[in-house]
């Protein structure tokens, strides 16, 4: 009987090449004055109410360029040592900022884009 051959890659294997660093290029170190770096990103709803917010999957389309940019930024934040739960948490914060901007009315940067 032939021996078992492991065909799946070992993702936890120590490697000289880091796929995330290869994908986004050289590390961009956030300055120590960066306000995002000072605190952790995420768990905002959990901190307010003491329980996790209810979640629902969103159903809309985004351009591939925007998805790539968002993913790259997420990994840059992780590499910079910023504590962030996951991409969904980052997206919730980004959308919250955009909605707050829309509430500004005539001074809204988002409304000017529309």
N, C-alpha and C positions, 0 to 999 in steps of 0.2 A: 504494500500500500504506500502511495506517495505521501510525503510529509505535507503538512499544512503550510501554505504560502500566504503570508500576510500581504494583501493587495492594497489595503487602505493606508493612506499616509499617516504618519505619527505627528499630529499637530503640536504635541507638547515636547517634541524633541528639541534640544538645544541646537541652534543653527546660527551661523555667522550672518545670514541674511534675514533681516526682519521684513516680512512682506508689507507691513503697514508703512514703515519708513521708506521702503522702495516705492510704494504707490504715491505717497504725498511729497516725496523729495526730502531735502535736508530738514532737520528739525528746526522749527521756528520757535524760539524760546520767548514766551510771553514775559513782558517786563514785570517787575515786582510791584509796580504801581498800578497794574491792570486791575480794575475793580472786579472783573469776573474771577480773577485768580484768587482774590481774598477769601471768597466763600465757596461753598460747594454748590453745584448746580443740581437741582432736582429736589424731589420730595416736598415741593412747596405746598401742595394740597394736603399732604399728610401732616405737615407741621401745623397748619391752620386748624384742622378739625380733629387731629389725633387718630384718624383712620384713613386708609387709602381711598382716593377718589375713584368713583366708578369709571370704567373705561369702556369705550366702544370703538370698533374699527371704523376708520374713515374711508369713504369711497369716492375718491377724486383722482384726477391725473395730474402729474407734474412732468415738466420737461426733463429729459435725461440729463441735460447740462446742469439743471438746478439740483437734481438728485445727486449727481456726482459731486457738485460743490458742497452740498450739505453733508454728505458722507465724509468728504475730505476734511471739512471743518470739525466734524465730530471727532475724527481720529487725531487731528491736530490738538484739540483740547485735551484728549486723553493722554497724548504723548507729553503735553506740557504739564501734566500732573494735576489737572483740574478734576475734582471729584464730580463725575457725572454718571447718573444711573444708566441711561441707555438713550438711543436715538429718539424714542418716543417722548422722553422727558424733555430733551432739547427742543424737539418740534413743538411741544406744548408751550414752552417758554417763548419761542420765536413767534408763534401765532398770537400769544397773549400780548406781546409787545406790539405786533402789527395792529391788533384790534384796539389797543389803547391809543395808538397813533391815529387811527381812523376816527376815534372819538374826539380828536382835537379840531375836527371840522376843517375850515379853510386852511389851517396851518399844517394839515396832515400831509406827510410825504407819500403815504400810500395812495390817498385820494388824488394827488397830483399825477401819479403814475397811471391811474385809471382814466 
